[in-house]
Amino acid sequence: MTAPPLHGALESALYAEDLAAATRFYHGILGLPVLAQVEGRHVFFRSGAGVLLLFNPAETLQPPRNPALPVPAHGARGSGHHCFAVATADLDAWRNHLQAEGVEIEADFNWPNGARSIYVRDPAGNSIEFADPALWG
């Protein structure tokens, strides 16, 4: 049986205990608009056509409190990874912006296919990548 079509990723999730620090990073430094937040539990950001969800892992492991929203308990502990697609022409500007904001560049290199990636860590230790979409093209 052939699987029905998927239309790409709608959302992805990372986990951070300090949501205020995460908000300063994703909204304040990266400029992602805040879509929704619940103090101490989560903050959601618009990222292109999708959404980046940041959850406090201790809170999302709890069973749902609202029977009208029976989202299963979920979560992760430890560092995750998220990659933002960035036009090749904008990668130097991103590197300069991140450094000006005091964000340490962990790695900046070209892949064998010529695509470039810049890696940093968010305040929770998640690996955040800014990459030319040709990486997977």
N, C-alpha and C positions, 0 to 999 in steps of 0.2 A: 504494500500500500504506500502511495506517495503522500508525504506530509503536505498539508495545506501551506500556502506561502506565509512567511513572516515579513514584516515591514521595517525591520531594524529595531534597535534598542529604544525603548520609550523612557526608561529610567534606569539608573544604576545607583547603588548605595555604598557609602563608606560609613565608618563608625568612628566616633570621637566622643570622649567623655566630657571635654570642655567645649561645649557648643558655642560659647561666646568667642573663644579663640578661633574656632572654625569659621564663624561668621565674619570675623575681622579679616581672615585670609581669603575666603571665597567671595565675599561681597566687597570688603574694603580694598583688598589688593587686586583680586582678579576681576572685580566688577560684575559678578553674577547677580542678577536681581533676586531678591528673596521673594519666594512665592507664598510660603506658609511657614509658621513655626509654632511650636508648643514648648514653652519654657522648660528646660531640663530634659526634654524627650527628643525633639527633632527640629531641624531647620531644612527646608527644601529650597533649591535654587534652580532658576531657569538656566539651561545650558544649550544654546542653539535651539533645535527643535525638541530636545529632550529635557529631562529633569535630573539633577543630581540631588540625591537624598542623603542627608547627614543625620545619623541616628546616634543617640547615647545607647551603647550596647546593653547597659544594665536595665534600661527601661523597655527596650524592644524585646527582651527575653521574657517579659511579663505577659500573661495571657491578656487578650483584648478586654477592655473595660466597657466598651460600648457594643451591646448586642447588635446594633444596626450596622456596625462595621466589623464583621468577624474576620479581620485580617489575622492569620496565624502568627503566633509568636515567632520571631526570627532574630537573627543577629550574628555577629561575628566578633571575635576578639583578635587583636593583633593588627598589623599593618595590611592595608589593602592597596589597590592600584587603580588609578583612573587616568585616562589619556584624553587630552583635549586636541581636536584637530585644529591646526594653525597653518595658514597659508605660508609657503616657503618664504615669501617676501617679508612676512611679519615676525619670523622667528628671532631675528636680531633685536627687533624692538621689544619683544617679550623678554628676552634675556636681559636687556638693559633695564626694563621696567622692574623686573623681579629683583635685580641687584640693587636698584635705587630704593626699593622698599625693604631692603635688608634680608631678602630671601636668598639663602645659599644655593648656588647651582651645584647639584650633586654630580651631574654628568651632562656633557654636551658633545654629541658625536654624530657622524654620518654612518648610516647602515650600508651594507654592501650594495644595496640597490640604489644608493644615492640619497635616500630620504634622511632627514635630520631629526633628532630627538633631543629635547632638553628635559632633564629630570630635576625635580626638587622634592622636598618633603613638606607636607602641611603640618600644622601644629600638633596633630595627633600621631605623626610619623608615617602617614600614608604616602606612598610613592605617587607623585603627580608628574605626568609626562605631558609635554607640549610637542606635538609631532606633525610633520608634513603628512597629509593624507596619502601621499604616494607610498608611504611605508607599506600599506597593504594593497596598493593599486596595481 
